[in-house]
Amino acid sequence: MTRRCFGQLTRREMLTTVMAAAGAAVSGKSAVGAARSAEMKIACGTVTFRKLPLQEALERIQRAGYQYVEPQATGPWCPHVDAWKDDPQEFRRRLDQFGFQGATALWAPHGAIIPDAESVEGITQAIRWAKEAGIPVVNAGDGRIPKGMSEDDALAVLRDRLARILEVAAQCRVYLAIEPHGSFSLTADGLQKIMSLSESSWLGINYDTANVHRATYVETIDGGYSWTPIGRRQDEVATLKAVVGRVVHVHVKDVVGARCVALGEGKVDVRACVEVLRRHGYRGALSLETEGEFDADEGQRLIETSRRFLVDTLMS
């Protein structure tokens, strides 16, 4: 199987694009719309099946028709990858066995950079593992500012830890993508402030549509989780427009209140976000994410419905 950066098309994808264009002509869809569908990769996070073994999660995602997956190394919340113990080459072989074209990103252990003293060790370990596993992006968040710490001090901590992490990212040629997952990153101004802390070309954004929409994110404690609002809700489309030039990976997530639902069934304007990405020429992954809070059959329905939504959106 040929592996490459997401900005390049393999012979298989080129052929798929040509065939899609031909099929589109027959069905009445434009060839341009068909070509667009090959520019962004549709992925599914294994976190939807975080309560199941990785093998079963991959089987279900493959059954739903996805060609790309996104694992997490965030045990006990989602223990599908252990960046210290698991063999990255075995992970690659497992993806090959299921016929996946690759993994789009890996959520890092100790991924809350500001409050977690082990974040540099955890994220750099994930970056090294991702390199060997053929994964181009590692996701992390700024995290919540500890009580009693000023914003200036928090930014100083973040700058220092980013510098050490990004040194390894540059060596491994793996992106560190900051998700809206903390005190700064849930707004456009905050994301821009984080991006300004380093000149490294290996620093980018993993844009999460729902985290911005509701101004909150999941904090995990001993395998459980909680939703804690931070500040005011943001316009997910306007925020994306402000930072789209730094986006290297996207979590497409839809919600009603604090519950994840299939794309197109909630309150998040995912379709408009995809259009912003399309207009900017984004060629990376649209990775479906949920919090895996439901049973396997409900999760299966959700990922199948969401994939149909994304295919339709990219072909329109």
Protein Blocks (a to p, Z undefined) as FASTA:
>chain_A
ZZddfkbccfklmmmmmmmmmmmmmnopafklmmmmmmpccdddfklmmmbcfklmmmmm
mmnopabdcddddbfklmmbcfklpcfklmmmmmmmnopabdfbdcdehkafklmmklmm
mmmmmmmmmmmnopabdcddebjadehiafklmmmmmmmmmmmmmmmmmmnopacdddde
bjklmpmklmmmmmmmpccfkbccdddfklmmnopacddeehiacdddehjaddfklmmm
mmmmmpcbdcddddehjaccdehiambdfklmmmmmmmnopabdcddddehlacfklmmm
mmmmmmmmmmmmmmZZ
